[in-house]
C-alpha cells in the first residue's frame, strides 16, 4: 500500500500526520 505513494506524497503525509501525532502522543 505504501509502495503506491511517491516520496513526495510520503513526506507530505508524514508532515501532516506529525501535527496530530504531537497532540495524540
N, CA and C of each residue as an Amber inpcrd file, in Angstrom:
protein
    75
   0.8460000  -1.2040000   0.0000000   0.0000000   0.0000000   0.0000000
   0.8790000   1.2500000   0.0000000   1.8960000   1.2200000   0.8270000
   2.7940000   2.3740000   0.9060000   3.6000000   2.5110000  -0.3800000
   3.7720000   1.3990000  -1.0790000   4.5490000   1.4230000  -2.3160000
   3.8780000   2.2610000  -3.3910000   2.5570000   2.4620000  -3.2530000
   1.8310000   3.2360000  -4.2580000   2.0500000   4.7310000  -4.0750000
   2.6430000   5.1000000  -2.9560000   2.8860000   6.5140000  -2.6780000
   4.2610000   6.9330000  -3.1850000   4.3410000   8.1390000  -3.6940000
   5.6320000   8.6620000  -4.1210000   6.3480000   9.2420000  -2.9040000
   7.6320000   9.4910000  -3.0260000   8.3850000  10.0350000  -1.8930000
   7.8240000  11.3780000  -1.4720000   7.3400000  12.1520000  -2.4480000
   6.7770000  13.4610000  -2.1360000   5.4900000  13.3080000  -1.3370000
   4.6540000  12.3530000  -1.7400000   3.3970000  12.1370000  -1.0340000
   3.6580000  11.6420000   0.3830000   4.6570000  10.7810000   0.5130000
   5.0060000  10.2440000   1.8270000   5.4750000  11.3540000   2.7580000
   6.3310000  12.2330000   2.2390000   6.8700000  13.3290000   3.0510000
   5.7650000  14.2740000   3.4860000   4.8170000  14.5240000   2.5790000
   3.7060000  15.4130000   2.9140000   2.8000000  14.7540000   3.9440000
   2.5950000  13.4440000   3.8030000   1.7410000  12.7140000   4.7330000
   2.3540000  12.7020000   6.1270000   3.6440000  12.4440000   6.1850000
   4.3290000  12.4070000   7.4750000   4.2810000  13.7700000   8.1540000
   4.4340000  14.8330000   7.3690000   4.4150000  16.1860000   7.9300000
   3.0280000  16.5030000   8.4840000   1.9980000  16.1010000   7.7490000
   0.6280000  16.3550000   8.1910000   0.3010000  15.4820000   9.3970000
   0.7500000  14.2120000   9.3700000   0.4670000  13.2900000  10.4560000
   1.1600000  13.7200000  11.7460000   2.3300000  14.3250000  11.6220000
   3.1060000  14.7460000  12.7900000   2.3350000  15.7720000  13.6070000
   1.4890000  16.5530000  12.9430000   0.6950000  17.5550000  13.6460000
  -0.2680000  16.8700000  14.6120000  -0.8480000  15.7420000  14.1610000
  -1.7750000  15.0000000  15.0130000  -1.0050000  14.1490000  16.0100000
   0.1450000  13.6510000  15.5760000   0.9450000  12.7650000  16.4080000
   1.4410000  13.4860000  17.6560000   1.8200000  14.7400000  17.5120000
   2.3290000  15.5010000  18.6570000   1.2200000  15.7310000  19.6820000
  -0.0230000  15.8560000  19.2050000  -1.1340000  16.1110000  20.1160000
  -1.6830000  14.8040000  20.6880000  -1.6610000  13.7490000  19.8750000
  -2.2180000  12.4710000  20.2980000  -1.2460000  11.6950000  21.1670000
   0.0310000  11.8720000  20.9470000   1.0330000  11.1220000  21.6860000
   1.5380000  11.9650000  22.8560000
